[in-house]
Amino acid sequence: MFRAIREQIETVFRGDPAAKSTLEIFLCYPGFHAILLHRLAHKLHRGGFLLGARVVSQFNRSLTGIEIHPGATIGRRCFIDHGMGVVIGETAEIGDDVLLYQGVTLGGTGKERGKRHPTIGNNVVIGTGAKILGNIMVGDYSKIGAGSVVIRSVPEHSTVVGVPGRVTHTVVEPVSNLEHGKLPDPEGQLIDDLTARIEQLEAQVRMLTEERLAERR
């Protein structure tokens, strides 16, 4: 237990440059509280104390604004930054060294039973407000851009943006951070391409019109 607390404190220091002291983390970091309370709820859930597990998870939700079903599996050194509005479903599985920002949802897509929530690999970063839905896999070292809606599995080392989420970049070597301000914008690029094409067609129409007028003269 004490090792888990120490490791979680080290994870916060590593993931958030704003963290100044251990006491500050203990008192002021809802992501820290949420992970530790979930560890307790998950142990109760696995031990068959289902109602007790749900009571702990509901207390966790009330205290932190982070809703994690006690059945969800979360690996080591997971860091939920800020965390308000994060929802993690019952059959979600999260690997080691995962970073989640506020408003992230790891949800299902219907009322089916069994495995119905995402599996998140190791060293994955999920940006603010991203929604990952259904029994899909997000590969190791992948980055999910803010506001993306992911409904298909994502290969390892990929960057995903958009609604629905599209893989816009795949690298061989892992990268450490999700640079929110430098993410590609496939919809914006498509609009730019269409605008350029329209301008090209308009120029051709003007040229043809001028040629016809010249012929009539």
N, C-alpha and C positions, 0 to 999 in steps of 0.2 A: 504493500500500500504506500509506504513512504517513498519507495523507489519510483512508483508511478507518479506521485505528486511532484517529486524532484524533477523527473523527466519532463512532466508537463510544464513546470516553471521554466526549465531550460528551453523548451519548445517556444514558449511565449517570447522569451528574450530573443531567440533567434528569428522569430517571425515578425516581431513588431519593434521597430527602433524607438517607438515612443515609450516603451516600458522602462521605467527608471529603477524599480526596486522590487524585491520579492513581496514585501508588504503591500505595495500597490497592486500587484497581480492578484494576491489573495483577496483584496477588498474590492477591486474595481474592474476585474476582467470577467465578463459573463461567459465568454468562450471557455475560460479556464474552469469556472464553476460547472458549466454544462457538461463538459467532458467527464469530470470526476463524478458528478451525480449520475451520469449515464452509466459509468462503470458499475456503480452500485445497483442501478436498476437492471442492468443486463445480467448481473450475477443472480439477482432475485428471479429474473425471468427464466434463466437457464435452470435454476433450482426448482422451478415449478410454482414459485410464489407469484403468480401472475397478477393478482390484484395489488399486492404490495409493490410490485414492479411498476404498475401503472400509476399508483399513487406517487411514487418517487418521481416518475417522469412528468407527471402533472405539476408537482411542486417545482421541478426543474423549469418547466415552461413558464410558470408564474413568476419565478425568480429572475430568469434570464431572457425570456422572450424567444427561446430556442426550443423547438419541439422535436424531440428524438424518441421514436418508439423504442421501448426497452428491448425489443427483439433485434434491432439493428446491430450490426457488427462493425466496430470501429477499431482500426489498427492503432499502432503506437505513433506518438508524436503528431497526432492530428491537431490542427490549430484552426479554430473558428474565430476569425477576426471581426470584432464588433458583434456580429451574430444575430441581431434582431431580425426575426422573420424567417430564420433558417428552419426548414422542415425536412426531416429524414425519416423515411418510411420503415415499416416493420422488417422487410426482407432486404433492405439496403445493406451492402457490404462496402466498407471503405478500407483501403490499404494503409500502409505506413506513410508518414511524412506528407499527408494531404493538407492543403490549405483551402478553406472555404471562407468566402466573404459573405456579408449580410444578404439576406433575402434569397439564398440558394434553396432550391427544392430538389430533393431526390425522391421522386414520387412514382406512383403507379399510374396506369392508364385505364383502369376499369375495376370491375368487381371480381376478377378472377382470383383464384386461390393459388397457393404455392408461391414460387419465386416471381415477384411482380415488380420489384424495384431494382434500381441500377446497381451494378458492381463497379466500384471505382478502384483503379489500380494504384500503385505506389507513386509518390512524388507528383501527384496531379494537383493543379491549381484551378479552382472554379470561381469565376468572377461574380461580382455583385449581381443579384437578381437572376442568375442563370437557372434554367429549369431542365433537369435531366429526368426523363420519364420512361418508365417501362423496364422490362427485364433486358437491359442492354449493358454492354461493357465499355468502359472508358479506359483505354490502355495506359500503361505506365508513362509518366513524364508528359502527359497531354495537358493542354491549356484550354479552358473553356471561357470564351470572352463574356463580358458583362451583358446580361439581357438575352443571352442565347437560349434557344429552346432545342434541346437535343433529344431526338427520338430514335436514332440509329446508333449502333455501336461505332466507337471511334478507335482507330488504330493507335498504337504506341507513338509517342513523340509528335503528336499532331496538335495543331492550333485550330479551334473551331469557333466560328462566329455566325451570327445571323439567326433568322427565324424563317424556316427551320434551320437548325445548325448545319453549317457546311464546313468540311475540312478545307482550309485555305492554305495550309502549310504543313509540311512534314519534314522533320530533320532527323539525321542519323544520330547526332550527339544531343544529349539532354541539355535543356536550358533551365536556369534556376528561377527566373521570375517571369510573371505575366505582365508585360508592359501594356497597360490598358490604353494609353494614348497612341500606341503604334500598331494596334491591331489592324489587319486588312479589313476592308469594307466591300464585300462582293456586290451588295445591292447598289452602293454608291458607284462602284466601278462600272456596273452594268448600265446605270443611268448615264454616266459620262460617255460610255461607248455609243449608246443610242443617240445621245445629243450630238456627238460628233458625226454619226452617220446621217442624221437628219440634216445637219448643216451641209454635209457633202452633197446630199440629194437636192437640197434647195439650190446650191450653187450650180449643179448640173441643169436643173430646170430653168434657171435664169439664163444660162448660156444658150440652151436650146431655144428659149423664147426670143432672145436677141438675134440668133441666127435666122429664125423664121421672119422676124420683122425686117431684117436686112434683105432677105430674099424678095419680100414683097415690094420693097422700094426699088 
